[in-house]
Amino acid sequence: MSNNDDFWKEIENDEYRILKYNENGIYDDNISSQQIQLMETYVNGINIPTISVGSVIKGHISKITNNELIIDINYKDSVYVEVKNSDLKIIAHFKIDDEIDVMITKINDKPYEIIGSITELIKIDVANKLKDKYKNNESLEATVMEIIPAGFMLSIEMNNITLTAFMPNTLAGVNKLNDNQSQALVGQKIQVMLETLQQEKGVYVVSRKKYLLSLIPEEIKKLEKGKIYNGIVTGTKDFGVFVEFNGCLTGMIHKVNLNKEWQNKIHEIKPGFKIDFYIQDILKGNRIILTQNLEQKTLWNTIKVNQIKKGEVIAIKSFGALVSLDSQTMGLIQNTYINKFKKILRKGDIIDVKVISVIKDERKIYLSFPE
């Protein structure tokens, strides 16, 4: 045909009514929108997309039931999408005539039928979002479902689909959680980060610890000296008590900075105990020194270079002698100075020392001998 107008004027089809222009060059009123679209496809030379398994087609929802979606992809074709129970959250947000993408998963010949999936596309989108979050160290919200021997099972909702995640006990907190802390997590929504993109039997491994550690720099900036804080004891040593507070921070209270009634029974302080304290010092590497007594002054607070102090030798090492200046202040006399002054030191010796260097951030004091 040399002329499109002539082509359409010659078409007559009882099944689809008469397809033609009227005398004014306008479509007749009895021409449906689908017929007009089909005619324009041929008139304008639009190529009908190839429909094949794996291709993604855009269409409009023409029917929604609890069992299936029917998506009109034009050109007289529709895609049938089976709805499973796990898909009900997804289709709950759809309406008739919504435009959506569908992935073709199967094409049957007899009868001719196109089968598709929306969930597969969503899974691809979710996988790409997870890759971005892993790459950028961004957190995800997850719900702790249950405790299992090795850790916790969690669920993550994304794009109206549910992902299953596992959080090992060692990654549940900045420090090891006690039983009460673990039980308190069940049913809670928490922030986690992906530990790896690799899935173990379809389950993602996530870390709350990784997320909490990412908060530390900003949380430390908010700390105020003179303000009382409350935390939970995570462990004790002969020299002090370790405390977790503000969700992600950990600090230590030296024995002499505990309330007096606890100083001689430090081993009675058990993990899980609640404890009040103040911020005493923040050292290099985000090490936080705590105290229960702001008035308690130790040599560490006032020590200066060139001061002469009396101390007790508490250990002889290959690199020098360790000297205790008070209950929480210790310094080192390096072998260079021991040899220079021709000293013979033994554990328990009470000696005079001279302060030659104080490194506050690393809590190190270097000593020599008075001239």
Secondary structure, 3 states (H helix, E strand, C coil): CCCHHHHHHHCECCCCCECCECCCCCECCCCCHHHHHHHHHHHCCCCCCCCCCCCEEEEEEEEECCCEEEEECCCCCEEEEECCHHHHHHHCCCCCCCEEEEEEEEEECCCCEEEEECHHHHHHHHHHHHHHHHHCCCCEEEEEEEEECCEEEEEEEECCEEEEEEEEHHHCCCCCCCHHHHHHHCCCEEEEEEEEEEEECCEEEEEHHHHHHHHHHHHHHCCCCCCCEEEEEEEEECCEEEEEECCCEEEEEEHHHCCHHHHCCHHHCCCCCEEEEEEEEEECCCEEEEECCCCCCCHHHHCCCCCEEEEEEEEEECCEEEEEEECCEEEEEEHHHHHHCCCCCCCCCEEEEEEEEEECCCCEEEEECCC
